[in-house]
Amino acid sequence: MLQLLPKSHTKAGFGDKSKQQHILALLLVCESLGGVTDEATARRLFSFGESFRTPIAIRRQALRVYGRIVEPSKQSVASFLKLLKRDDVHVNNAVYSATASFVGACRGKVAYVRRVYGDLISLRDKLSEAWRREAARSPESIDPPGLREIRDAVTEIDGLMVAYEEFSEMKKVGTS
């Protein structure tokens, strides 16, 4: 389905409102299906989400899909760190949601955790910075959606790190 995305990042590449709605619908389906995609497709989605030329609704949804289908690696963690550092108020909530999905996907395989374990503290630190920014932006709101997504991602990172450390200790004890 992702092959149906436009080849260009220009506004014209996304067509009229009807075509943009069609692209959004495809991205929503891709997000709901999840799974893992190849690196080239993931990079393409990331570039759509990152580009200011992509219509904002498609940018947001492309980032959410990216978080659901990118294979966990050092490079994918670096892309989330880059997005969190950017602090783009137009897509922040999508970035937080994508990050939470990504961290949840890491739990799927021990190999994924091994790949990203060394970078999880940096990701948690960036999410903590984002929490402080978002909390300062909306002091009147009790539970803004962005904060909820950040909290979910940080909680998932902490749980993932503890589980991996326990797993590693069990393996050490089992082999000695």
Buried (B, 14 or more C-beta within 10 A) or exposed (E): EBEEBBEEBEEEBBBEEEEBEEBBEBBEEBBEEBEBBEEEBBBBBBEBBBBEEBBEBBBBBBBBBBBBBBBBBEBBBEBBBEBBEEEBEEBBBBBBBBBBBBBBBBBEEBEBBEBBBEBBEBBBEBBEBBBEBBBEEEEEEEEBBBBBBBBBBBEBBEEBBEEBEEEBEEEEEEEE
